[in-house]
Amino acid sequence: MHLLSALILCAALPQDYYPPPDSAGGWRTLKEAGPIRDVAGMDLAKLDQAWEQTQRCTQNAGLVVVRRGYLVYEKYAGRAFRDANPDMASCGKAFTSIACGIMLSENRDAIPDGLDTKVFTEKYLPEAFPLDDPRRADITLGQLLCMTAGYHGEGKAPGIRKGEVIPLTPAPGQDIRDLDKSSLRTVLWCAPGEGYSYSSPAPHIASMVMRRVTGKSLQDYIGEKLGKPLGWGPWGYCLYRGEVTLPNANGAGSIALHATDVMRFCHCLLRNGRWGDRQVVPAAYMSLVGKPSKDNPHVLAAVRGECRRPRRRRAEGRLLEIGRRRLLPLRRPVAGPRDLQDGRERRAVQGGADADPPDAQVRWIARRLEADSEDALSRRDVGRRRRPETGPRDGVRRRPRLTTAVP
């Protein structure tokens, strides 16, 4: 089951509202177009357009929108519903990162160097010895969370070194039959810190370090430090894979929460890690996940394009993905109809001599993505022009059909 959860961010977020658990009433909600517009600043018609697009992405869909502390939109289709616990795949990496941040704050004596700790030692990862590659000895916890530890990327994922994309030959990665060992033994494509590649073994190894330091499983630790304080309903990790039952949760993903509890997690992060009168996530760590990391100087922002040709009509579309070098992974695909044509715009993205500063680049890309997204949603619901159809033999005019163009 695939669930798309969207949290709309707002500068004027109320700081004194924290929703009770769903079992105790849950989120305060707005359902009518007027209050949604006046209180939350949202357009219900456009939310409906977003829902139409969401349903086209998957048979089992969900769209949940929270703004200014109000649940303003919640719809599901197929097998999705509020109390479902879908496999959230790589969204689980964000939870692993936050759990590691809490671990570093609560166990400073056990891991005094924090994110700079070289973790391939007998103290933190005894199961990794003897080392099959001496370069692993230089891997730090921060590099694991930023995916710059040198681990080979997923499938055909490339490597990136200082903005340069480097094609990689696919290599074996995680094996569910022995998740820990296969993660540790995944080959390095570069020395630690010398490149980035999207790799699941890296965050899982970070979760292994967390298990060693805290003496608790990832699921138990997240449940104690996040689930209980935030009031989550039933949740867990997807541990059953056919005939295989994982002994430990995969730090790279597959957490399974209710959609409204995902919103609680995001609501907490938007408030700098606070929930009520409690600092659930250390403020010091929150200050790191919200800005570029020194552990990843290779990827500031990536924009990639893809052209598609729908049946019946030649058209060009584009899938943009923007990601920043954060400890908290951020991946947000947005559809847009236009291409980047201006030369200066290309240099701003790629980083030429006259490129804008990094923060300005990111703001510019975000503005373009937002504009393209709105344009795509408005155009996607415009039907093609009606035209009469004739039969294959008799030339009899048949009843016209209206189809929808999908760029």
C-alpha positions, 0 to 999 in steps of 0.5 A: 500500500502506498500512502502520500502524506503532505504537510503544508508548512506555514510561517504563522504556525501557532506554537501552543497547539499540540493535538491529542491522540486520535483515540482522545479526539485527535486533530482539530479539523476544518471541513468547509471551504470558508474556514479552510480559506480564512483560518488555514489559508488554503483553497479547497478547490486546489486541494481537490485538484491535488487529490485527483492527481494523487489518485492517478499515482496509485490504486491505494492513495491517501492525502492528508494536509495539516496547516496552522495546526488544523487538519484541513484535508484527509481523503483515502482511496483503495485499501488506504484508510486512516487506521492503516499502517502502510509501509512508508519505505524510505520515509523511515530514514528520517525517523532513524535520523531523529532517533540518532539525534536523541541518542546522541543527547542522552548518551554523551558519555558513551559517544562523546564525539557525536556525529564525528565519531568513527563508528567502525570500532570494536566498541560500536560495531564489533560485528564488522570485524575483521574489516574487509576494507580498511577504509571503513575505519574512517567512517563517521556517524554523520557520514552514515546519516548523510550517505557520504560514507562511501557506500555504493548506491541503490541499484543504478543510483550514481555517485556525486562528487562536488556536484559531478555525477559519476555513473556506478556499476550496480553492486549487491546491497542489503539482503533481508536474510542477513540485513546487518551483515549485508549492510556492513559488507556493501562495497564502498565506491569511494573513500568515506567523505569523498562522495555521495550516493543514495544508499540504504546500508548507511542509515541502517548501520547508523541504527545498528550503532544506536542499538549498541549505544542504547541497548534497545531496538530501533522500534522500541527506542522510537516508541519510547522517545517519539511514539508515546510522547506524541500519542501515536496509535498502533504502529511498527516496522514491516518485519515480515518479508515472505518467509523471512522475519527480520530480527531487527527493524531496518534503519533504512525504512519500512516504518508503518504509522497512521497518516495522522501520526506522521503529521504529529511527527512533522508537527513536532519537528516544525516546533523545533522538536517540542511537544507541549512543555517537553523538548522531545528532540534535542534543539541542538540536533534540530538546528542541524537537520534544518540546514546543509551539513558539513558531512555532505559537501557534494550535493546542494540541490539536484534537479533532474528532468524526464520526458514522457510521451503519453498515448494518443498525443505527443507531449513533454512532461517533467519530473523534478526532484529537489533534495538538500544535503541534510541529516534529515532526508528530504525528497519531494517530487513535483510535476511541472510542464516547463523546462529550464531554458534560461542560461543563467538559471542553468548556471544557478542550478549547476553552480557556475562562476556567476551562480547565486549563493547556495541559499539563493539557489535553493530558494530559486528552485523552490519557487520554480517548483511551486510555480510549475506545480500550480501550472501543472495542476491547473492544466491537467484538468483541462479536457481535450477538444471534442472531435467527432469519431467515424466508424472504421468502415461505414463513416457513420459519425459516432458519439464523441468522447472526452478524454483528459490530456495528461502531460 
